[in-house]
Amino acid sequence: MQTLAEIRAMLDERGLAPRKRLGQNFLIDHNLIRRLVDVSGVGAGDLVLEVGPGTGALTDELLGRGCVVIACELDAGLAELQRDRQGGRACTVIEGDCLAGKRGLNADVTRAIDGRRYTLVANLPYGAATPLMLALLCDPLCLGQHVTIQREVADRLAAVPGTKAYGAISVVAQTVARVERLAKLPPECFWPRPEVTSAMVGLTPVADHGIEDIASFAAFCQRLFIGRRKQVGKALASALGDAGVSEGLLSRVDLSAIDPTERAERLDAATIASLFRDACSG
């Protein structure tokens, strides 16, 4: 397991340094690295996607347990470091943004996955967390996500209706996955120390959510929460239209269980999912 002194030496040797703009805060607590892999449940032969591998501390732990790793790194210098360190091991290093247009995975990552089922295990760069996690919630190949993220993002995943943190990703995550808050990570677990507290979370897909097209549901939720303060009766038509549901299907939505003057931000995830299923049924 890499020590802080070893991480500094690796970076110094190549003239590299953590880049705040890319949200590079390396997880240096060995116990938390091991715990993250433990709770993910991955093991020998399992395909793992790691985004933002940095100097490879988590990558080493995954490879040491026999996992097959796809490591996607935006920083060119760190991507080269990873290729040099992991050459000959079961690790594919991809340089670039993990997402294509913030809707789906980078084409190089998709080709590396090659139709196989995989798990995301990563110390996510703060800027990548929300769009990546939302995209993977829509990917039927993703078996789960176990990550360290900014606590604010963890709060949004687990938020309840009527709170400031409650939004589209709260509804999507709570509808199609089991959301687990696993640990709080203080700044001293990272180097450089971030200015915020982080969290370890797990998202495990559930099988009985009844949403046939999760990407359309996510688009619906995002549009609904753009008008979070609007009355839900007025917000539904535009939200469903953006999700690709024709206006003619709006008549199928059963509004009898809710007050149409209620604000969208006060509806729980189960109710919003039910409204969407009504519109898409038949």
N, C-alpha and C positions, 0 to 999 in steps of 0.2 A: 504494500500500500504506500502510495506516495506521501512523503512528508512535505511540509511547507518549504523547507530548505531545498528539497529536490525539485519542487515545482518552480521555485525562483531560479534555480540553477539552469533548468531546462529552458526557461524563457530567456534568461540572460544570454545563454550560449547562442541563441538565434536572434538576439536583438528584439525580442518580443516583450510585450507588457499587456496586462489586462486592459481592455477597452471599455470604458464606461458606456460609450454610445451603443455598444452591442450587448450591454447587460451582462458582461463577463464577471461573475463572482463565483470563484471555484469552491465547490464543497470540499472542505478539508477535514471534516470530522469523520474518522474511519468507522466509528460505530454507526453513524447515520448512513453512510454509504452501504454498509453491510445490511442494515435494517431495510433500506429502500429495496435492495435486491430480494431480501427475505420476503417482504410483504407482497412483492410482485408475483411470487410463486414461479418465476422462470428457472429453468435448469438446463441440463445437458440436452443439446439438440434443438432447443427453442430459439425461434427467430426473434430478435429484439431490435427495435428501432431506438437509437439514442440520438437526441438532438442537442447540439451544443456540448460535445464531449470534452472540450478544453484540452487539458494536458493528458487526459485518459485515465484518471483515477477510477472512475466508475466503469469505464470500458475494461480495464484490467480485471476488476472484480467479476464482471459478467463473463469475460472470456475464461477466467479461472474456474468458473462453475460449468463450463462447457457450452455456453450459449453461442449462437451465431449472431454477430452484431453488424448492423448497418448504422454507421456513425455519420451523421450529417453535420458539417461544420461550416459556418458562414465565413469565418476568419481564415484567409488563405494561409497565413503563417501557421496557425494551429492545425489546419487540415494537413499541411505538409508534415508537421511534427507527428501527427497521428499515423500518417502513412509510413513514416520511417520507423516508428515504434512498433506498429502492429503488423508489419510486413511478414507474410508467411503464416499468420494466424487467421482464424475464422472471422475476419473483420473486413468489411467493405467500407472505405472512407469516401464520402461524397462531399465535395466542396460546393457550397451554395446555400441559398435560402431553402429551408425545408418545405416551404409552401410555394405554390404557383398561383399568384393572384389572390392569396388568402382564402381560396375556396377548396383547394385540394392539394395533394402532395406534389412536390417537385417531380417532374417526369423521370429524372435520374433515380430518385428514391423509389418511385413506383416500379421502374424496371428492375431495380435491385430486389424488391420484395417479390416480384414475379408471381403474383397470385397466391402467395403463401400467407398463412395467418401469422400474426405477429403481435407483440406487446410493446408499448412505449414505456421505457424506463429511462428517466433522464432528470438531470438537474437543469431545468429549462431556463434559458435566458428570459428575463422578464418580459421583453417586448414580444416574444414569440408565443407566450403561454396561451393566451385566450384564443387567438385564431387557430392555432394548431390543435388545441384540445377540442374545439368545436368541430373542426374538420374531421378529426379522428372519431368523434362520436357518430359521424355520418358514414364511416367506413366499415362495412360488414366484415372486413378482414381483420380489424383491430380487436384483439381479445381483451384489451384493458389498457389503462394508463395509470402508471404509478410514478409520480413526479414530485420534485420540490419546486415550489412556485412562490411568488409573492403572496403574503397572507391576504392581501386585498382580493386577489383572484380566488383564493380558497373561500373567502367569505362570500363571494358572488356565487360560487358553485353551490354552496349550501344555504343560501339566503332564503328567507321566508317572505311571503307576500306582504306588501305594504312598507317594506324597508328600502332604504336607499340602494342597498347592494343588490336587490332583487331585479333580475332582468332576463333577457332572452337566454343567456347561457345557463342561468339557474333552472329555467323551465326545461330546456332541452336535456341538460344533464340529469335532472331529477326524474325525467320521464323515461329515458332510455338506458339509464345506468344506476348503479348503486354508488352513492357518493360517500366516501369515508375520509374523515379528517384524522390523520394518523399521528401527527406530531407537530409541535411548534418549534421552529428553528430560529434561535436568536442570531443576531449578526455575526457573533464570534465563531459560528460554525463555517464561515466563508472567508475567503481571501480574494480580493480586498473585502473588508467588511461593508456590506450594503447599509444604506441609511434606513432600511425598513426591516421588519421581521418577516420571516418566510414560514412556509408550512409544507408538510409532506401530506399528499392526498392520494387517494386511489379512486379510480372510476372503473367499475366493472359492469359491462353490458348486462342487461336483463332481457329475458326472452319474451315476456308477455306484455310488452308495452302497446302493441297493436298499431304502431305507426309503420305503414308500408314504405313510405319515402321520407327518411329522416332528414335529408337535405332540404326537401320542400317544407317540412315542419320547422326546421331551423330558420329558413327564410321567412316563414309566416311569423315565427316568434320575434325575429329581429324587426320586422315591419310593425308588428303590434306594439313593441316597446319603444319604437320611435315616437309613437303617440301615446306613451304610457299614461299621460294625464287625461287623455280623451275618454269619453264614455265608450264602453266596449261595443255597444250596438253600432256606433258610428265608425269605430276603428276596424271592425272585422272585414268589411268589404275590400278595403284597400290592402289589408294584410293578406287576405286570401288571394287576391289578384297577383300580388308580388310573389306569392308562393306557387303560382301556376294553376290555381284553382279558379275555374270560371265563375263569373258572377251568378250564372244561372243555378249553381249548386248552393248558393248561400241560403236558399229557401229550405235546405235540408238541415240547417243548423238549428238545434233545439235550444232556444233561449229561455225556456220555461223555468229552468233551475237557477237562473241568475237574474239579477236586476240589470236590464240593458243600459241603465244609466250609471252602473258601477264602472269604476276606472280599471283599465286593464291591469295596472300594477298591483291591484288588490285581489286578482284571481289566482288561485293556487295552480300548480303545475297540472294536477289531474283534471281540473276544469278546462284549462286551455287545451290540453291534449284531446279532451272529449269534444270540444268545439271543432277542432281540426278534423278529427275522425268523422264527425257528422257530415262535414262539408265534402269529405272525400269518399264517403260511403256510396254504395250502389253503383 
